[in-house]
Amino acid sequence: MLSRLRAGLRRTRDSLLSGIGRILSGRADSEEVMIDQMEEFLLSADVGVSTSEKLAQKLRTHLREGGAGAGPDLLALMKKEILDVMKRPLAESAPGGRPHVTLVVGVNGSGKTTTVGKLAKYYADRGEKVLIACSDTFRAAAGEQLEVWAKRAGVDIVRQKSGADAASVAYDGAEAGLARAASVVLVDTAGRLHTKVNLMEELKKIRKVLARKIEGSPQEVLLVLDASTGQNALIQAREFGSCMGVTGIALTKLDGTAKGGVVVAIASELDIPVKFLGVGESLEDLVEFDPIEFADALLSEENSPSPLS
């Protein structure tokens, strides 16, 4: 898993290490100017305003207290502080009846349906009996796409024709999950903008239907975010979190972007835990988020530019 994570974060890691290294090894007019440059770079890497300010302040405090000002020392301090941010404890999913129902939400193009397929494989490989409910009845190709993913993952699927009531499909999925003794039900939903009130109300209706059929469900509301959108992903997380009670985040497309720093911003600035990372296109390229392994993969200089060496 760590090797897949390292490979998936290569672009972000190379950009982050080379950028920080370039600043620390440069000739700034003063240490304060150098730290200002560092803060600007972290902002450009989508680490987030609040997190970038906190990290820059840590560097300032270090220097004021007589800490070493050499590039490698400041880089080591930066790594430690980012690791501390990433090591926040993960929240547990709310308890509920069996099967365990995960409602998967997100905007169009975030990689939501693909993530459902990868989640099915993830749980099936761990001995769970998985069923997928295709409540994305808006997009004509969604059902066919999920059929392919379900077949590849070796799991059951429930779907209706395009245009069917999404809550009705979710209900059928919960009912089938009970009848077939599934341990995990994954409910895919149509992509929607968090600003569209009527579409968000449809999600709330799906939640109510699931809760009526299986007590305590959905036990997980998983928000899928496209990491390549940077700070927009952070905005989406805040908006979906406020109106849908999101319990976890899956960040996709990390392998195709240098904006993976948004994971640091989400871990630092939100109360929603990151649960999964999508680091490639294959069925197995969804890894469970581990803050220590992520920080190691993000900040390791192995096979990356090292301007300070």
C-alpha positions as CSV (number, residue, x, y, z in Angstrom):
1,M,0.0,0.0,0.0
2,L,2.8,2.4,0.9
3,S,4.5,1.9,-2.5
4,R,1.2,2.7,-4.3
5,L,0.8,5.7,-2.1
6,R,4.3,6.9,-2.9
7,A,3.8,6.5,-6.6
8,G,0.4,8.2,-6.5
9,L,1.8,11.3,-4.6
10,R,4.9,11.6,-6.8
11,R,3.8,14.9,-8.5
12,T,2.7,16.5,-5.3
13,R,5.9,15.3,-3.5
14,D,8.2,16.5,-6.2
15,S,6.5,19.9,-6.4
16,L,6.5,20.3,-2.6
17,L,10.0,19.3,-1.9
18,S,11.6,21.1,-4.8
19,G,9.7,24.3,-4.0
20,I,10.5,24.3,-0.3
21,G,14.1,23.3,-1.0
22,R,14.5,26.1,-3.5
23,I,13.3,28.7,-1.0
24,L,15.4,27.4,1.9
25,S,18.5,27.2,-0.2
26,G,18.0,30.6,-1.8
27,R,19.4,34.0,-0.8
28,A,16.5,35.9,0.8
29,D,17.1,39.4,2.1
30,S,16.2,38.2,5.6
31,E,14.8,35.1,7.4
32,E,11.4,36.9,7.6
33,V,11.3,37.3,3.9
34,M,12.3,33.6,3.5
35,I,9.4,32.6,5.7
36,D,7.0,34.9,3.8
37,Q,8.1,33.2,0.6
38,M,7.5,29.8,2.2
39,E,4.0,30.8,3.3
40,E,3.2,32.0,-0.3
41,F,4.5,28.7,-1.7
42,L,2.4,26.6,0.7
43,L,-0.6,28.6,-0.4
44,S,0.1,27.9,-4.0
45,A,0.4,24.2,-3.2
46,D,-3.2,24.3,-1.8
47,V,-2.1,23.6,1.7
48,G,-4.7,26.2,2.7
49,V,-4.6,29.7,4.2
50,S,-5.0,28.7,7.9
51,T,-2.6,25.8,7.7
52,S,0.0,27.8,5.8
53,E,-0.2,30.6,8.4
54,K,0.2,28.1,11.2
55,L,3.3,26.4,9.6
56,A,4.9,29.8,8.8
57,Q,4.3,30.9,12.4
58,K,6.0,27.7,13.7
59,L,9.1,28.6,11.6
60,R,9.1,32.2,13.0
61,T,8.9,31.0,16.6
62,H,11.7,28.5,15.9
63,L,14.0,31.2,14.7
64,R,13.1,33.7,17.4
65,E,13.9,31.1,20.0
66,G,17.4,30.7,18.6
67,G,16.7,27.6,16.5
68,A,19.0,26.7,13.6
69,G,18.3,28.7,10.4
70,A,20.0,26.4,8.0
71,G,17.9,25.1,5.1
72,P,18.0,21.4,6.1
73,D,17.0,22.2,9.7
74,L,14.0,24.3,8.6
75,L,13.0,21.6,6.2
76,A,13.1,19.0,9.0
77,L,11.0,21.3,11.2
78,M,8.5,21.8,8.3
79,K,8.2,18.0,7.9
80,K,7.6,17.5,11.6
81,E,4.9,20.2,11.7
82,I,3.1,18.7,8.7
83,L,3.3,15.3,10.2
84,D,1.7,16.6,13.4
85,V,-1.1,18.1,11.4
86,M,-1.7,14.7,9.6
87,K,-1.7,12.7,12.8
88,R,-5.0,13.9,14.1
89,P,-7.2,11.0,15.3
90,L,-9.8,9.6,12.9
91,A,-13.5,9.8,13.9
92,E,-15.3,6.5,14.1
93,S,-18.4,5.9,12.0
94,A,-21.7,6.0,13.9
95,P,-23.0,2.6,15.1
96,G,-26.1,1.2,13.4
97,G,-27.7,-2.0,12.2
98,R,-26.4,-4.5,9.7
99,P,-25.6,-4.2,6.9
100,H,-23.3,-1.2,7.2
101,V,-24.6,1.3,4.7
102,T,-22.3,3.9,3.0
103,L,-24.0,6.7,1.1
104,V,-21.5,8.1,-1.4
105,V,-22.0,11.7,-2.5
106,G,-20.0,14.4,-4.4
107,V,-20.1,16.7,-7.4
108,N,-20.0,15.7,-11.0
109,G,-16.7,14.5,-12.2
110,S,-15.2,13.8,-8.8
111,G,-14.7,10.1,-9.5
112,K,-17.6,9.1,-7.3
113,T,-18.8,6.1,-9.3
114,T,-15.3,4.8,-9.8
115,T,-14.7,5.1,-6.1
116,V,-17.8,3.0,-5.4
117,G,-16.3,0.3,-7.6
118,K,-13.0,0.4,-5.8
119,L,-14.7,0.4,-2.4
120,A,-16.6,-2.7,-3.4
121,K,-13.3,-4.4,-4.2
122,Y,-11.7,-3.1,-1.0
123,Y,-14.4,-4.5,1.2
124,A,-14.8,-7.8,-0.8
125,D,-11.0,-8.4,-0.4
126,R,-11.5,-8.2,3.4
127,G,-14.2,-10.9,3.4
128,E,-17.2,-8.6,3.4
129,K,-20.3,-9.5,1.4
130,V,-20.9,-6.3,-0.6
131,L,-23.9,-5.0,-2.5
132,I,-24.0,-1.8,-4.6
133,A,-27.2,0.2,-5.1
134,C,-27.1,2.5,-8.1
135,S,-29.1,5.5,-7.1
136,D,-27.4,7.6,-9.8
137,T,-30.5,7.3,-12.1
138,F,-29.8,10.7,-13.7
139,R,-26.8,9.8,-15.7
140,A,-27.6,7.3,-18.4
141,A,-24.3,5.5,-18.4
142,A,-24.0,5.3,-14.6
143,G,-25.8,2.0,-14.3
144,E,-23.7,0.4,-17.0
145,Q,-20.5,1.7,-15.5
146,L,-21.4,0.3,-12.1
147,E,-22.4,-3.0,-13.6
148,V,-18.8,-3.3,-15.0
149,W,-17.2,-2.3,-11.6
150,A,-19.5,-4.7,-9.7
151,K,-18.6,-7.6,-12.0
152,R,-14.8,-6.8,-11.7
153,A,-15.1,-6.6,-7.9
154,G,-17.3,-9.8,-7.8
155,V,-20.2,-8.2,-5.9
156,D,-24.0,-7.9,-6.3
157,I,-25.7,-4.8,-7.7
158,V,-29.2,-3.4,-7.6
159,R,-30.3,-0.8,-10.2
160,Q,-33.4,0.4,-12.1
161,K,-33.8,2.1,-15.4
162,S,-32.5,5.6,-16.1
163,G,-34.8,8.3,-14.7
164,A,-36.2,6.1,-11.8
165,D,-36.6,7.6,-8.4
166,A,-33.2,7.7,-6.7
167,A,-34.6,7.1,-3.2
168,S,-36.6,4.1,-4.5
169,V,-33.4,2.5,-5.7
170,A,-31.7,3.2,-2.4
171,Y,-34.6,1.5,-0.6
172,D,-34.4,-1.5,-2.9
173,G,-30.7,-1.7,-2.2
174,A,-31.2,-1.7,1.5
175,E,-34.0,-4.3,1.2
176,A,-31.8,-6.5,-1.0
177,G,-28.9,-6.1,1.4
178,L,-31.0,-7.4,4.2
179,A,-32.5,-10.3,2.2
180,R,-29.1,-11.4,0.9
181,A,-27.3,-11.0,4.2
182,A,-24.9,-8.4,2.9
183,S,-22.5,-6.9,5.4
184,V,-21.8,-3.8,3.3
185,V,-24.2,-1.8,1.1
186,L,-22.7,1.0,-1.0
187,V,-25.2,3.5,-2.3
188,D,-24.0,5.5,-5.3
189,T,-25.7,8.9,-6.0
190,A,-25.9,11.3,-8.9
191,G,-23.3,14.0,-8.9
192,R,-24.6,17.4,-7.8
193,L,-23.4,20.9,-7.0
194,H,-23.6,21.7,-3.3
195,T,-25.3,25.0,-4.3
196,K,-28.3,23.2,-5.9
197,V,-30.9,23.1,-3.1
198,N,-33.4,20.8,-4.8
199,L,-30.6,18.2,-5.5
200,M,-29.4,18.3,-1.9
201,E,-33.0,17.8,-0.7
202,E,-33.0,14.6,-2.9
203,L,-30.0,13.3,-1.0
204,K,-31.7,14.0,2.3
205,K,-34.7,12.0,1.1
206,I,-32.4,9.1,0.3
207,R,-31.0,9.3,3.8
208,K,-34.5,9.2,5.3
209,V,-35.4,6.2,3.2
210,L,-32.3,4.2,4.2
211,A,-32.9,5.0,7.9
212,R,-36.5,3.7,7.7
213,K,-35.3,0.4,6.2
214,I,-32.2,-0.2,8.3
215,E,-31.9,1.3,11.8
216,G,-29.0,3.8,12.1
217,S,-28.2,3.9,8.4
218,P,-26.5,5.3,6.6
219,Q,-23.7,4.7,9.1
220,E,-21.3,6.5,6.7
221,V,-21.8,9.5,4.4
222,L,-18.7,9.4,2.3
223,L,-17.9,12.6,0.3
224,V,-15.7,12.0,-2.8
225,L,-13.5,15.0,-3.7
226,D,-11.3,15.5,-6.7
227,A,-7.8,16.4,-5.3
228,S,-6.9,18.2,-8.5
229,T,-9.5,20.9,-7.8
230,G,-7.4,22.1,-4.8
231,Q,-9.1,24.6,-2.6
232,N,-12.5,24.0,-4.4
233,A,-12.4,20.5,-2.8
234,L,-12.1,22.2,0.6
235,I,-15.1,24.4,-0.1
236,Q,-17.1,21.4,-1.2
237,A,-16.2,19.6,1.9
238,R,-17.4,22.4,4.1
239,E,-20.7,22.8,2.2
240,F,-21.6,19.1,1.9
241,G,-20.5,18.6,5.6
242,S,-22.9,21.3,6.8
243,C,-26.0,20.0,5.0
244,M,-25.4,16.3,4.7
245,G,-23.6,15.3,7.9
246,V,-20.6,13.9,6.0
247,T,-18.6,11.4,8.2
248,G,-15.7,10.8,5.9
249,I,-13.8,11.9,2.8
250,A,-12.3,10.0,-0.2
251,L,-9.9,12.1,-2.2
252,T,-9.4,10.9,-5.8
253,K,-7.0,11.5,-8.7
254,L,-4.0,12.2,-6.4
255,D,-1.8,10.5,-9.0
256,G,-2.6,13.1,-11.7
257,T,-2.1,16.3,-9.7
258,A,0.5,18.3,-7.9
259,K,-2.2,19.7,-5.6
260,G,-2.2,16.8,-3.1
261,G,-1.4,19.4,-0.4
262,V,-5.1,19.9,-0.1
263,V,-5.1,16.7,2.0
264,V,-3.0,18.6,4.6
265,A,-5.5,21.5,4.5
266,I,-8.5,19.2,5.0
267,A,-6.8,17.3,7.9
268,S,-5.9,20.6,9.6
269,E,-9.0,22.8,8.9
270,L,-12.0,20.4,9.0
271,D,-13.6,18.0,11.5
272,I,-14.3,15.5,8.7
273,P,-11.7,12.7,8.6
274,V,-10.1,11.6,5.4
275,K,-10.8,7.9,5.0
276,F,-9.6,6.9,1.5
277,L,-7.2,8.1,-1.2
278,G,-7.5,7.3,-4.9
279,V,-3.9,7.0,-6.2
280,G,-4.4,5.4,-9.6
281,E,-6.9,4.0,-12.1
282,S,-6.8,0.3,-11.3
283,L,-9.3,-1.5,-9.1
284,E,-6.8,-1.8,-6.3
285,D,-5.7,1.9,-6.4
286,L,-7.8,3.0,-3.4
287,V,-5.8,3.0,-0.2
288,E,-7.0,3.5,3.4
289,F,-5.8,6.8,4.7
290,D,-3.1,6.5,7.3
291,P,-1.7,9.9,8.4
292,I,1.8,8.7,9.3
293,E,2.1,6.8,6.0
294,F,0.7,9.7,4.1
295,A,3.2,12.2,5.6
296,D,6.0,9.8,4.9
297,A,4.9,9.3,1.3
298,L,4.4,13.1,0.9
299,L,7.7,14.2,2.4
300,S,10.1,11.5,1.7
301,E,13.1,12.7,-0.4
302,E,13.6,9.2,-1.9
303,N,13.5,9.4,-5.7
304,S,12.5,13.1,-5.5
305,P,14.4,16.4,-6.2
306,S,16.6,17.3,-3.3
307,P,17.9,20.9,-3.8
308,L,19.3,21.0,-0.3
309,S,21.6,18.0,-0.7
